[in-house]
Amino acid sequence: MSDPEEVLQLRASRAEVEGIKKELEAARTRQAELEEKINGLLAKQREARKKRRTAVLAADAAGVPRLRISKEVGMQRSNVYKLLEGEDSD
């Protein structure tokens, strides 16, 4: 005895919805992992920028020309000047 066509359609719909739900859960898990990785990288970036700022200030105090400082750290000169004036910039 086979099930009516309507019951088979219900089962197919259920399977489709459950499949999508599983894909969504997997995607959300990957998203959470990526967000965790991004947050870790942002924390590392903040620390690296603090070290860079310290190095720039030390180089400026040692009399290294500001043009050379900007080239060595890969920053625009205007941003180096802002950093030396106490403003945070990239």
N, CA, C and O atoms as a Tinker XYZ file with bonds, in Angstrom:
   360  protein
     1  N      0.844000   -1.173000    0.000000    73     2
     2  CA     0.000000    0.000000    0.000000    64     1     3
     3  C      0.891000    1.237000    0.000000    63     2     4     5
     4  O      1.739000    1.394000    0.878000    81     3
     5  N      0.707000    2.083000   -0.948000    73     3     6
     6  CA     1.520000    3.284000   -1.034000    64     5     7
     7  C      0.737000    4.478000   -0.497000    63     6     8     9
     8  O     -0.493000    4.487000   -0.453000    81     7
     9  N      1.505000    5.475000   -0.094000    73     7    10
    10  CA     0.894000    6.684000    0.452000    64     9    11
    11  C      0.353000    7.543000   -0.681000    63    10    12    13
    12  O      0.857000    7.495000   -1.802000    81    11
    13  N     -0.680000    8.329000   -0.380000    73    11    14
    14  CA    -1.219000    9.225000   -1.399000    64    13    15
    15  C     -0.181000   10.274000   -1.815000    63    14    16    17
    16  O      0.769000   10.552000   -1.082000    81    15
    17  N     -0.377000   10.837000   -2.979000    73    15    18
    18  CA     0.530000   11.840000   -3.539000    64    17    19
    19  C      0.718000   13.025000   -2.593000    63    18    20    21
    20  O      1.821000   13.562000   -2.485000    81    19
    21  N     -0.332000   13.430000   -1.919000    73    19    22
    22  CA    -0.266000   14.572000   -1.007000    64    21    23
    23  C      0.696000   14.306000    0.147000    63    22    24    25
    24  O      1.434000   15.199000    0.565000    81    23
    25  N      0.685000   13.086000    0.655000    73    23    26
    26  CA     1.574000   12.718000    1.756000    64    25    27
    27  C      3.024000   12.729000    1.274000    63    26    28    29
    28  O      3.920000   13.173000    1.992000    81    27
    29  N      3.245000   12.245000    0.071000    73    27    30
    30  CA     4.595000   12.257000   -0.491000    64    29    31
    31  C      5.094000   13.695000   -0.669000    63    30    32    33
    32  O      6.269000   13.982000   -0.440000    81    31
    33  N      4.200000   14.590000   -1.076000    73    31    34
    34  CA     4.573000   16.000000   -1.214000    64    33    35
    35  C      4.921000   16.612000    0.147000    63    34    36    37
    36  O      5.854000   17.406000    0.265000    81    35
    37  N      4.150000   16.227000    1.170000    73    35    38
    38  CA     4.440000   16.716000    2.521000    64    37    39
    39  C      5.825000   16.266000    2.975000    63    38    40    41
    40  O      6.585000   17.050000    3.544000    81    39
    41  N      6.144000   15.010000    2.722000    73    39    42
    42  CA     7.460000   14.482000    3.108000    64    41    43
    43  C      8.579000   15.199000    2.357000    63    42    44    45
    44  O      9.619000   15.516000    2.935000    81    43
    45  N      8.359000   15.452000    1.073000    73    43    46
    46  CA     9.369000   16.140000    0.271000    64    45    47
    47  C      9.570000   17.568000    0.782000    63    46    48    49
    48  O     10.699000   18.052000    0.855000    81    47
    49  N      8.477000   18.233000    1.133000    73    47    50
    50  CA     8.569000   19.596000    1.665000    64    49    51
    51  C      9.322000   19.603000    2.993000    63    50    52    53
    52  O     10.159000   20.471000    3.243000    81    51
    53  N      9.012000   18.630000    3.832000    73    51    54
    54  CA     9.688000   18.531000    5.124000    64    53    55
    55  C     11.184000   18.306000    4.925000    63    54    56    57
    56  O     12.001000   18.944000    5.589000    81    55
    57  N     11.541000   17.416000    4.028000    73    55    58
    58  CA    12.953000   17.128000    3.767000    64    57    59
    59  C     13.668000   18.372000    3.244000    63    58    60    61
    60  O     14.808000   18.643000    3.624000    81    59
    61  N     12.998000   19.128000    2.373000    73    59    62
    62  CA    13.600000   20.341000    1.828000    64    61    63
    63  C     13.852000   21.366000    2.930000    63    62    64    65
    64  O     14.931000   21.955000    3.000000    81    63
    65  N     12.860000   21.577000    3.787000    73    63    66
    66  CA    12.985000   22.551000    4.871000    64    65    67
    67  C     14.077000   22.120000    5.848000    63    66    68    69
    68  O     14.871000   22.951000    6.290000    81    67
    69  N     14.127000   20.845000    6.187000    73    67    70
    70  CA    15.143000   20.359000    7.120000    64    69    71
    71  C     16.542000   20.476000    6.519000    63    70    72    73
    72  O     17.501000   20.779000    7.228000    81    71
    73  N     16.657000   20.237000    5.218000    73    71    74
    74  CA    17.952000   20.393000    4.550000    64    73    75
    75  C     18.433000   21.829000    4.602000    63    74    76    77
    76  O     19.605000   22.095000    4.868000    81    75
    77  N     17.519000   22.753000    4.345000    73    75    78
    78  CA    17.865000   24.177000    4.403000    64    77    79
    79  C     18.249000   24.566000    5.828000    63    78    80    81
    80  O     19.193000   25.328000    6.039000    81    79
    81  N     17.515000   24.038000    6.800000    73    79    82
    82  CA    17.802000   24.345000    8.198000    64    81    83
    83  C     19.213000   23.873000    8.578000    63    82    84    85
    84  O     19.938000   24.578000    9.280000    81    83
    85  N     19.592000   22.685000    8.113000    73    83    86
    86  CA    20.935000   22.167000    8.410000    64    85    87
    87  C     22.008000   23.027000    7.746000    63    86    88    89
    88  O     23.049000   23.295000    8.346000    81    87
    89  N     21.758000   23.456000    6.514000    73    87    90
    90  CA    22.713000   24.329000    5.824000    64    89    91
    91  C     22.861000   25.658000    6.557000    63    90    92    93
    92  O     23.965000   26.186000    6.688000    81    91
    93  N     21.738000   26.191000    7.033000    73    91    94
    94  CA    21.775000   27.443000    7.789000    64    93    95
    95  C     22.591000   27.298000    9.070000    63    94    96    97
    96  O     23.388000   28.173000    9.408000    81    95
    97  N     22.389000   26.195000    9.776000    73    95    98
    98  CA    23.144000   25.959000   11.003000    64    97    99
    99  C     24.638000   25.881000   10.709000    63    98   100   101
   100  O     25.451000   26.442000   11.444000    81    99
   101  N     24.996000   25.187000    9.638000    73    99   102
   102  CA    26.409000   25.076000    9.263000    64   101   103
   103  C     26.975000   26.448000    8.896000    63   102   104   105
   104  O     28.096000   26.784000    9.279000    81   103
   105  N     26.199000   27.235000    8.157000    73   103   106
   106  CA    26.648000   28.574000    7.764000    64   105   107
   107  C     26.812000   29.470000    8.988000    63   106   108   109
   108  O     27.761000   30.250000    9.059000    81   107
   109  N     25.911000   29.367000    9.936000    73   107   110
   110  CA    26.012000   30.174000   11.156000    64   109   111
   111  C     27.228000   29.771000   11.980000    63   110   112   113
   112  O     27.885000   30.618000   12.586000    81   111
   113  N     27.522000   28.484000   11.998000    73   111   114
   114  CA    28.715000   28.017000   12.702000    64   113   115
   115  C     29.967000   28.588000   12.053000    63   114   116   117
   116  O     30.864000   29.072000   12.743000    81   115
   117  N     30.028000   28.533000   10.717000    73   115   118
   118  CA    31.180000   29.102000    9.999000    64   117   119
   119  C     31.278000   30.602000   10.246000    63   118   120   121
   120  O     32.372000   31.139000   10.418000    81   119
   121  N     30.128000   31.278000   10.262000    73   119   122
   122  CA    30.110000   32.720000   10.502000    64   121   123
   123  C     30.659000   33.035000   11.895000    63   122   124   125
   124  O     31.439000   33.972000   12.060000    81   123
   125  N     30.252000   32.257000   12.889000    73   123   126
   126  CA    30.741000   32.481000   14.250000    64   125   127
   127  C     32.250000   32.265000   14.323000    63   126   128   129
   128  O     32.957000   33.010000   15.002000    81   127
   129  N     32.740000   31.242000   13.621000    73   127   130
   130  CA    34.182000   30.986000   13.596000    64   129   131
   131  C     34.922000   32.142000   12.932000    63   130   132   133
   132  O     35.978000   32.564000   13.403000    81   131
   133  N     34.361000   32.653000   11.833000    73   131   134
   134  CA    34.989000   33.780000   11.144000    64   133   135
   135  C     34.985000   35.038000   12.008000    63   134   136   137
   136  O     35.970000   35.775000   12.042000    81   135
   137  N     33.885000   35.280000   12.700000    73   135   138
   138  CA    33.811000   36.453000   13.570000    64   137   139
   139  C     34.839000   36.356000   14.689000    63   138   140   141
   140  O     35.457000   37.353000   15.063000    81   139
   141  N     35.020000   35.142000   15.224000    73   139   142
   142  CA    36.023000   34.934000   16.267000    64   141   143
   143  C     37.424000   35.205000   15.714000    63   142   144   145
   144  O     38.249000   35.839000   16.372000    81   143
   145  N     37.680000   34.719000   14.503000    73   143   146
   146  CA    38.979000   34.945000   13.868000    64   145   147
   147  C     39.198000   36.435000   13.606000    63   146   148   149
   148  O     40.284000   36.962000   13.848000    81   147
   149  N     38.158000   37.108000   13.109000    73   147   150
   150  CA    38.250000   38.547000   12.837000    64   149   151
   151  C     38.545000   39.313000   14.119000    63   150   152   153
   152  O     39.394000   40.204000   14.126000    81   151
   153  N     37.856000   38.975000   15.198000    73   151   154
   154  CA    38.089000   39.668000   16.463000    64   153   155
   155  C     39.517000   39.455000   16.954000    63   154   156   157
   156  O     40.140000   40.376000   17.482000    81   155
   157  N     40.031000   38.244000   16.780000    73   155   158
   158  CA    41.419000   37.970000   17.154000    64   157   159
   159  C     42.395000   38.774000   16.320000    63   158   160   161
   160  O     43.369000   39.322000   16.839000    81   159
   161  N     42.128000   38.842000   15.017000    73   159   162
   162  CA    43.005000   39.615000   14.132000    64   161   163
   163  C     42.940000   41.109000   14.438000    63   162   164   165
   164  O     43.956000   41.801000   14.372000    81   163
   165  N     41.759000   41.602000   14.770000    73   163   166
   166  CA    41.635000   43.020000   15.131000    64   165   167
   167  C     42.417000   43.334000   16.403000    63   166   168   169
   168  O     43.033000   44.395000   16.513000    81   167
   169  N     42.391000   42.411000   17.361000    73   167   170
   170  CA    43.162000   42.608000   18.588000    64   169   171
   171  C     44.660000   42.629000   18.277000    63   170   172   173
   172  O     45.402000   43.449000   18.819000    81   171
   173  N     45.096000   41.722000   17.402000    73   171   174
   174  CA    46.508000   41.701000   17.002000    64   173   175
   175  C     46.881000   42.993000   16.280000    63   174   176   177
   176  O     47.972000   43.530000   16.472000    81   175
   177  N     45.961000   43.488000   15.445000    73   175   178
   178  CA    46.217000   44.723000   14.708000    64   177   179
   179  C     46.374000   45.899000   15.671000    63   178   180   181
   180  O     47.249000   46.744000   15.486000    81   179
   181  N     45.526000   45.950000   16.696000    73   179   182
   182  CA    45.636000   47.033000   17.685000    64   181   183
   183  C     46.996000   46.993000   18.384000    63   182   184   185
   184  O     47.630000   48.029000   18.586000    81   183
   185  N     47.436000   45.790000   18.748000    73   183   186
   186  CA    48.736000   45.653000   19.404000    64   185   187
   187  C     49.870000   46.056000   18.465000    63   186   188   189
   188  O     50.812000   46.735000   18.874000    81   187
   189  N     49.773000   45.634000   17.204000    73   187   190
   190  CA    50.811000   45.979000   16.224000    64   189   191
   191  C     50.861000   47.485000   16.005000    63   190   192   193
   192  O     51.940000   48.057000   15.848000    81   191
   193  N     49.705000   48.126000   15.994000    73   191   194
   194  CA    49.676000   49.580000   15.818000    64   193   195
   195  C     50.279000   50.298000   17.020000    63   194   196   197
   196  O     50.928000   51.333000   16.867000    81   195
   197  N     50.064000   49.746000   18.226000    73   195   198
   198  CA    50.689000   50.340000   19.414000    64   197   199
   199  C     52.206000   50.249000   19.311000    63   198   200   201
   200  O     52.918000   51.206000   19.615000    81   199
   201  N     52.693000   49.083000   18.876000    73   199   202
   202  CA    54.139000   48.904000   18.711000    64   201   203
   203  C     54.676000   49.849000   17.641000    63   202   204   205
   204  O     55.740000   50.447000   17.800000    81   203
   205  N     53.922000   49.974000   16.548000    73   203   206
   206  CA    54.340000   50.874000   15.470000    64   205   207
   207  C     54.408000   52.309000   15.980000    63   206   208   209
   208  O     55.355000   53.034000   15.675000    81   207
   209  N     53.419000   52.716000   16.748000    73   207   210
   210  CA    53.391000   54.081000   17.282000    64   209   211
   211  C     54.611000   54.322000   18.161000    63   210   212   213
   212  O     55.265000   55.361000   18.057000    81   211
   213  N     54.913000   53.361000   19.023000    73   211   214
   214  CA    56.085000   53.479000   19.886000    64   213   215
   215  C     57.356000   53.597000   19.060000    63   214   216   217
   216  O     58.229000   54.410000   19.364000    81   215
   217  N     57.459000   52.780000   18.010000    73   215   218
   218  CA    58.642000   52.810000   17.147000    64   217   219
   219  C     58.749000   54.138000   16.400000    63   218   220   221
   220  O     59.843000   54.681000   16.250000    81   219
   221  N     57.618000   54.659000   15.933000    73   219   222
   222  CA    57.626000   55.938000   15.215000    64   221   223
   223  C     58.056000   57.061000   16.153000    63   222   224   225
   224  O     58.863000   57.912000   15.779000    81   223
   225  N     57.523000   57.063000   17.357000    73   223   226
   226  CA    57.893000   58.101000   18.325000    64   225   227
   227  C     59.377000   58.013000   18.680000    63   226   228   229
   228  O     60.052000   59.034000   18.815000    81   227
   229  N     59.878000   56.788000   18.829000    73   227   230
   230  CA    61.296000   56.608000   19.145000    64   229   231
   231  C     62.170000   57.077000   17.986000    63   230   232   233
   232  O     63.192000   57.729000   18.199000    81   231
   233  N     61.773000   56.747000   16.770000    73   231   234
   234  CA    62.547000   57.167000   15.598000    64   233   235
   235  C     62.552000   58.684000   15.467000    63   234   236   237
   236  O     63.578000   59.282000   15.142000    81   235
   237  N     61.406000   59.303000   15.720000    73   235   238
   238  CA    61.327000   60.764000   15.638000    64   237   239
   239  C     62.203000   61.401000   16.713000    63   238   240   241
   240  O     62.894000   62.386000   16.454000    81   239
   241  N     62.173000   60.841000   17.910000    73   239   242
   242  CA    62.997000   61.370000   19.000000    64   241   243
   243  C     64.483000   61.197000   18.701000    63   242   244   245
   244  O     65.310000   61.991000   19.149000    81   243
   245  N     64.816000   60.151000   17.939000    73   243   246
   246  CA    66.217000   59.896000   17.586000    64   245   247
   247  C     66.676000   60.749000   16.411000    63   246   248   249
   248  O     67.848000   60.716000   16.037000    81   247
   249  N     65.763000   61.505000   15.832000    73   247   250
   250  CA    66.133000   62.406000   14.751000    64   249   251
   251  C     66.045000   61.818000   13.358000    63   250   252   253
   252  O     66.575000   62.392000   12.407000    81   251
   253  N     65.383000   60.682000   13.226000    73   251   254
   254  CA    65.194000   60.102000   11.891000    64   253   255
   255  C     64.240000   61.019000   11.119000    63   254   256   257
   256  O     63.195000   61.398000   11.648000    81   255
   257  N     64.582000   61.377000    9.884000    73   255   258
   258  CA    63.695000   62.252000    9.103000    64   257   259
   259  C     62.291000   61.652000    8.959000    63   258   260   261
   260  O     62.132000   60.447000    8.767000    81   259
   261  N     61.302000   62.502000    9.055000    73   259   262
   262  CA    59.916000   62.030000    9.019000    64   261   263
   263  C     59.548000   61.401000    7.685000    63   262   264   265
   264  O     58.719000   60.492000    7.643000    81   263
   265  N     60.138000   61.858000    6.612000    73   263   266
   266  CA    59.889000   61.233000    5.313000    64   265   267
   267  C     60.348000   59.781000    5.337000    63   266   268   269
   268  O     59.653000   58.890000    4.847000    81   267
   269  N     61.512000   59.555000    5.908000    73   267   270
   270  CA    62.024000   58.181000    5.991000    64   269   271
   271  C     61.159000   57.334000    6.921000    63   270   272   273
   272  O     60.893000   56.168000    6.631000    81   271
   273  N     60.723000   57.914000    8.033000    73   271   274
   274  CA    59.837000   57.184000    8.952000    64   273   275
   275  C     58.591000   56.736000    8.208000    63   274   276   277
   276  O     58.184000   55.578000    8.310000    81   275
   277  N     57.984000   57.652000    7.457000    73   275   278
   278  CA    56.744000   57.305000    6.746000    64   277   279
   279  C     56.988000   56.206000    5.725000    63   278   280   281
   280  O     56.149000   55.321000    5.558000    81   279
   281  N     58.127000   56.250000    5.038000    73   279   282
   282  CA    58.434000   55.204000    4.056000    64   281   283
   283  C     58.676000   53.867000    4.735000    63   282   284   285
   284  O     58.209000   52.832000    4.260000    81   283
   285  N     59.405000   53.887000    5.847000    73   283   286
   286  CA    59.751000   52.640000    6.534000    64   285   287
   287  C     58.532000   51.941000    7.134000    63   286   288   289
   288  O     58.460000   50.712000    7.141000    81   287
   289  N     57.579000   52.720000    7.637000    73   287   290
   290  CA    56.392000   52.103000    8.242000    64   289   291
   291  C     55.246000   51.943000    7.252000    63   290   292   293
   292  O     54.222000   51.340000    7.574000    81   291
   293  N     55.419000   52.488000    6.040000    73   291   294
   294  CA    54.388000   52.327000    5.015000    64   293   295
   295  C     53.155000   53.176000    5.239000    63   294   296   297
   296  O     52.048000   52.783000    4.872000    81   295
   297  N     53.343000   54.336000    5.840000    73   295   298
   298  CA    52.228000   55.247000    6.094000    64   297   299
   299  C     52.423000   56.522000    5.287000    63   298   300   301
   300  O     53.546000   56.891000    4.942000    81   299
   301  N     51.318000   57.183000    4.993000    73   299   302
   302  CA    51.406000   58.495000    4.361000    64   301   303
   303  C     52.013000   59.470000    5.366000    63   302   304   305
   304  O     51.808000   59.352000    6.574000    81   303
   305  N     52.756000   60.424000    4.844000    73   303   306
   306  CA    53.406000   61.394000    5.726000    64   305   307
   307  C     52.407000   62.134000    6.598000    63   306   308   309
   308  O     52.666000   62.382000    7.776000    81   307
   309  N     51.271000   62.484000    6.022000    73   307   310
   310  CA    50.265000   63.217000    6.810000    64   309   311
   311  C     49.804000   62.391000    8.008000    63   310   312   313
   312  O     49.555000   62.936000    9.083000    81   311
   313  N     49.690000   61.084000    7.823000    73   311   314
   314  CA    49.281000   60.226000    8.937000    64   313   315
   315  C     50.389000   60.094000    9.976000    63   314   316   317
   316  O     50.112000   59.986000   11.171000    81   315
   317  N     51.639000   60.101000    9.526000    73   315   318
   318  CA    52.756000   60.073000   10.477000    64   317   319
   319  C     52.733000   61.350000   11.311000    63   318   320   321
   320  O     52.923000   61.305000   12.527000    81   319
   321  N     52.499000   62.488000   10.659000    73   319   322
   322  CA    52.438000   63.753000   11.397000    64   321   323
   323  C     51.291000   63.737000   12.407000    63   322   324   325
   324  O     51.447000   64.203000   13.536000    81   323
   325  N     50.157000   63.208000   12.006000    73   323   326
   326  CA    49.025000   63.114000   12.934000    64   325   327
   327  C     49.385000   62.233000   14.120000    63   326   328   329
   328  O     49.061000   62.552000   15.264000    81   327
   329  N     50.055000   61.125000   13.837000    73   327   330
   330  CA    50.453000   60.217000   14.907000    64   329   331
   331  C     51.419000   60.923000   15.862000    63   330   332   333
   332  O     51.317000   60.782000   17.081000    81   331
   333  N     52.341000   61.672000   15.300000    73   331   334
   334  CA    53.314000   62.382000   16.129000    64   333   335
   335  C     52.664000   63.504000   16.934000    63   334   336   337
   336  O     53.156000   63.876000   17.999000    81   335
   337  N     51.557000   64.041000   16.422000    73   335   338
   338  CA    50.830000   65.088000   17.143000    64   337   339
   339  C     49.896000   64.500000   18.190000    63   338   340   341
   340  O     49.292000   65.239000   18.967000    81   339
   341  N     49.773000   63.176000   18.218000    73   339   342
   342  CA    48.954000   62.536000   19.235000    64   341   343
   343  C     47.628000   62.008000   18.761000    63   342   344   345
   344  O     46.892000   61.409000   19.546000    81   343
   345  N     47.297000   62.209000   17.499000    73   343   346
   346  CA    46.049000   61.678000   16.971000    64   345   347
   347  C     46.289000   60.258000   16.493000    63   346   348   349
   348  O     47.360000   59.945000   15.972000    81   347
   349  N     45.295000   59.398000   16.669000    73   347   350
   350  CA    45.400000   58.041000   16.133000    64   349   351
   351  C     44.956000   58.052000   14.690000    63   350   352   353
   352  O     43.896000   58.585000   14.360000    81   351
   353  N     45.761000   57.468000   13.838000    73   351   354
   354  CA    45.388000   57.319000   12.434000    64   353   355
   355  C     46.067000   56.084000   11.906000    63   354   356   357
   356  O     46.941000   55.516000   12.562000    81   355
   357  N     45.673000   55.669000   10.730000    73   355   358
   358  CA    46.254000   54.460000   10.141000    64   357   359
   359  C     47.322000   54.846000    9.172000    63   358   360
   360  O     47.944000   53.977000    8.561000    81   359
